[in-house]
Amino acid sequence: MRNLMLKTSRAIFGWPPPPATTAQKQALVTRIGRETGAKILVETGTFCGEMIDAQMENFKKIISIELNEELHQAARIKYAQTAHIELLQGDSGLKIQEVAPSLQEAALFWLDAHYSRGVTSRGAEETPIMKELACIAARKQPGDVILIDDARHFGLKSGYPKLKAVREFAAKHWPKHIFSVETDVICIIPSR
């Protein structure tokens, strides 16, 4: 029944979007990073490092935050010889508070920290997205770019804010940014 409702909603309203593939997400981050000139990538949710692998040559600095200790340790081993990659372990809703003020220029934030079952970990919340956004907004950096994965869950999955709440937050804190959903990614991008 749920699948039928999703298919009907997608056909009539175009919402929610189907899940984006890993390749689509990586291509979106690459394209928007180039279009905006972002040189720093801050990622929440390292997982197995797929986004880091795809972006290693595209950013001069990559900071990735992972809650799960085992996934973090695996990433530390994998990227031990890569100087421009910084890996942090902990709740991204808290760790991003430490990272955001230290950045000296605009950054692209890829927000993908949420509990996905399996080997992923769950923090105090299903998704710390509103905490992450508040930390980024506190920077008051007009060139920051925010991309949020899994748009389809917003307002439909327990623990996720409504898409409208994210849009209103973005309008308040980044009034000159363009808010859109591309594939399954919420995009908050400085207007050109």
Secondary structure, DSSP 8 states (H G I E B T S, - for coil): -HHHHHHHHHHHH--S-----HHHHHHHHHHHHHHHT--EEEEE--TTSHHHHHHTTT-SEEEEEES-HHHHHHHHHHTTT-TTEEEEES-HHHHHHHHGGG--S--EEEE-----STT----SSS--HHHHHHHHHHH--TT-EEEEE-GGGTTTSTT---HHHHHHHHHHH-TTEEEEEETTEEEEEE--
